[in-house]
Amino acid sequence: MILDSSAAANDITRVIETTIKARLGAIVADVETRFEDNQQGEASIYVDIFLTEDAPSPLGSRFTETQLAVKSALEARGERRFPYIAPKWPNDQYPKDVEPLIRRRRA
């Protein structure tokens, strides 16, 4: 089920954020969710998890378990889009043209 309404997008975003925060807890500073096509042109969900300074690097099995939990939570709601999930640490650096949107809002 691919829903494009803003209410559906908000619900999906809430499910993703709730699942991530339940799995990773206090090391999550923020979560950014975008609905875009992947490189094959398939509708997808991109999720950036912005971590705190206290987050271990790498996250190891906690990250894998979080990915699986998000995918399962979405599938339980009939969502078929694949969630591409990426952790972001405070010291990560990005070229200006690909800097995550959340970083632009905070500047």
N, C-alpha and C positions, 0 to 999 in steps of 0.2 A: 504494500500500500504506500504510494507516494503522495503525500499531501503537500500542497503548496500554499495553503492559506496561512496567514500570519498566526492564527490561533494554533494550528497544527504545528507550525515551526516552533512556536513558543513551548508547546507541550514536549516536543522532541528535545529541545534545548534543555528544558527542566529535567527530563529523564536522564539525559547525558550528564548534566552537572551533578545531580543527586547521586548517581551511580559512582561517578569519579570521586566525589568528596567522601562518600561512604567507604570507598576502597583505600584512598590515599590520605584522607584526613587532613591534619593541620599543615601538611607540606604543600597543599594546593593554595596558591594565592588567587588564581582566577582561571576561568575556563572560557575559551572563545570558540563558538561553533559557526561554521559557514556551510551553506548549501550550494554546491557547485558541481559541475560535471568533472569527472576524472579525465585522464589522458585518452581514454578510449571513448569519451563522449557519453559515458554512463552517469546518470544522476548519483551523486555521492554526498557524504557528509564529512567535512574536515573539522577536526577538533584539535585545538592547541591547549595543552595544559600548562599554565604558567605556574612554576614551582617557587617555593620560598627558598631563602638562603640555606635553610636547614635540610633541604632535600638531598638525599644521597645520590651520588652519580657513579655508576648507573643505578637505575631503580630495580633492575633484575626482575625476579619473578613477580614482584608487586605490579610492575607495569604490564606484564603479560596477563596476569589475572584481571587487571583493570580493563584491558582491551576486551577480553572475553566476556566480562560482566556487562560492559556497554553493549556489545553486539547482542548478547542474550536478552538484555532489557529491551532493546529496540525490536528484536524479532518477536518477543512476547506481545508487543503492541502492533504487530503486523508490518513493521517497517522493514523494507527490503534493501534500502540503500546501504552501501558499505561505509562504515565509519573509519576514516583514516585518522589515527590518533597520534599526536606527536608531543612529547614532553619538551618544555622550554625552561631552561635554567636562567636565573637572573643575569648571569654574565654572558649569555649567548649574544653574539653579534650578528647583525644582518645588513646586507646592502640596503641602501635607502629605498630602492624600488620594490623590495620584497619584505620589508619590515612588517611584522604582524600588525594588524589594525588596532589591536588593543594597546599596543605601545604608542601608536600615534595619538590615541585618545588621551592617554595619560600625560603626554608631553606638554 
